[in-house]
C-alpha cells in the first residue's frame, strides 16, 4: 500500500525513481524496494524525506488518511443515532438490518 501511494504521487509530480531517490537522499534501490512493497517497513525518517519531496505528509503515504476519514464517518454516524433519541426497541430493529447485511456478505464470499 505504501509503495503504490508513493509510486502514484511520484508519477503525478513527474519524477523518476532516480529523481525522487536523489531529492530524498535515499538509495534508488531502497526506494525501488519500498515502491514494489519488498520493503514494507521503511523508517519514519525515510518516509518523512519522501513525503517532503512529494509535498505531502507521512499520514498520506501510510494510507492512514483514509482510516481517519472512516473513523470520522463512524463518529458522525453514532452522533446522528444519539441525536435521534431512539428507544432500545427501535435500535434493535436496526440491529436486524445489520444482521441481514452480515448474512449477505457471508453468502457472497462462498
C-alpha positions as CSV (number, residue, x, y, z in Angstrom):
1,X,0.0,0.0,0.0
2,X,2.8,2.5,0.9
3,X,4.6,1.6,-2.3
4,X,1.6,2.1,-4.5
5,X,0.9,5.5,-2.9
6,X,4.5,6.7,-3.3
7,X,4.6,5.5,-6.9
8,X,1.3,7.3,-7.7
9,X,2.4,10.5,-6.1
10,X,5.9,10.4,-7.7
11,X,4.4,9.9,-11.2
12,X,1.9,12.8,-10.6
13,X,4.8,15.0,-9.8
14,X,6.6,13.9,-13.0
15,X,9.5,12.4,-11.1
16,X,11.5,9.4,-12.0
17,X,12.6,6.9,-9.4
18,X,16.1,8.3,-9.6
19,X,14.8,11.9,-9.1
20,X,12.9,11.1,-6.0
21,X,15.7,9.0,-4.5
22,X,18.2,11.7,-5.0
23,X,16.0,14.5,-3.7
24,X,15.0,12.4,-0.7
25,X,18.7,11.4,-0.1
26,X,18.0,7.7,-0.1
27,X,19.3,5.0,-2.3
28,X,17.4,4.2,-5.6
29,X,17.4,0.5,-4.6
30,X,15.8,1.3,-1.3
31,X,13.1,3.5,-2.9
32,X,12.5,0.8,-5.5
33,X,12.1,-1.8,-2.8
34,X,9.6,0.4,-1.0
35,X,7.6,1.1,-4.2
36,X,7.5,-2.6,-5.0
37,X,6.5,-3.5,-1.4
38,X,9.6,-5.5,-0.9
39,X,10.4,-3.2,2.0
40,X,7.1,-2.9,3.8
41,X,8.6,-1.3,6.9
42,X,10.6,1.8,5.9
43,X,11.8,4.0,8.7
44,X,9.9,7.1,9.6
45,X,12.9,9.2,8.7
46,X,12.9,7.8,5.1
47,X,9.1,8.3,4.8
48,X,9.5,11.9,6.0
49,X,12.1,12.6,3.4
50,X,9.9,11.1,0.6
51,X,6.9,12.9,1.9
52,X,8.8,16.2,1.8
53,X,9.9,15.8,-1.8
54,X,6.3,14.7,-2.8
55,X,4.9,17.7,-0.9
56,X,2.6,15.5,1.3
57,X,2.8,14.0,4.7
58,X,3.6,10.7,6.2
59,X,-0.1,10.0,7.1
60,X,-1.0,10.2,3.5
61,X,1.9,7.9,2.5
62,X,0.8,5.3,5.1
63,X,-2.8,5.5,3.9
64,X,-4.0,6.5,7.4
65,X,-5.8,9.5,6.0
66,X,-8.5,7.1,4.7
67,X,-8.7,5.4,8.1
68,X,-9.2,8.7,9.8
69,X,-11.9,9.7,7.4
70,X,-13.6,6.4,8.1
71,X,-13.4,6.9,11.8
72,X,-14.8,10.4,11.4
73,X,-17.7,8.9,9.5
74,X,-18.4,6.4,12.3
75,X,-18.3,9.1,14.9
76,X,-20.7,11.3,12.9
77,X,-23.0,8.3,12.4
78,X,-23.1,7.5,16.1
79,X,-23.8,11.1,16.9
80,X,-26.7,11.1,14.5
81,X,-28.1,8.0,16.2
82,X,-27.7,9.6,19.6
83,X,-29.5,12.8,18.3
84,X,-32.4,10.7,17.2
85,X,-33.1,9.5,20.8
86,X,-34.1,6.1,19.6
87,X,-35.6,3.7,22.1
88,X,-34.0,0.3,22.7
89,X,-36.7,-1.4,20.6
90,X,-36.0,1.0,17.7
91,X,-32.3,0.3,17.9
92,X,-33.0,-3.5,17.9
93,X,-34.8,-3.0,14.6
94,X,-31.6,-1.6,13.1
95,X,-29.7,-4.5,14.5
96,X,-31.8,-6.8,12.3
97,X,-30.7,-4.8,9.3
98,X,-27.1,-5.2,10.3
99,X,-27.6,-9.0,10.8
100,X,-29.0,-9.1,7.3
101,X,-26.0,-7.3,5.9
102,X,-23.6,-9.6,7.7
103,X,-25.5,-12.7,6.3
104,X,-25.5,-11.2,2.8
105,X,-21.7,-10.6,2.9
106,X,-21.0,-14.1,4.2
107,X,-23.2,-15.6,1.5
108,X,-21.4,-13.6,-1.3
109,X,-18.0,-14.9,0.0
110,X,-19.0,-18.5,-0.5
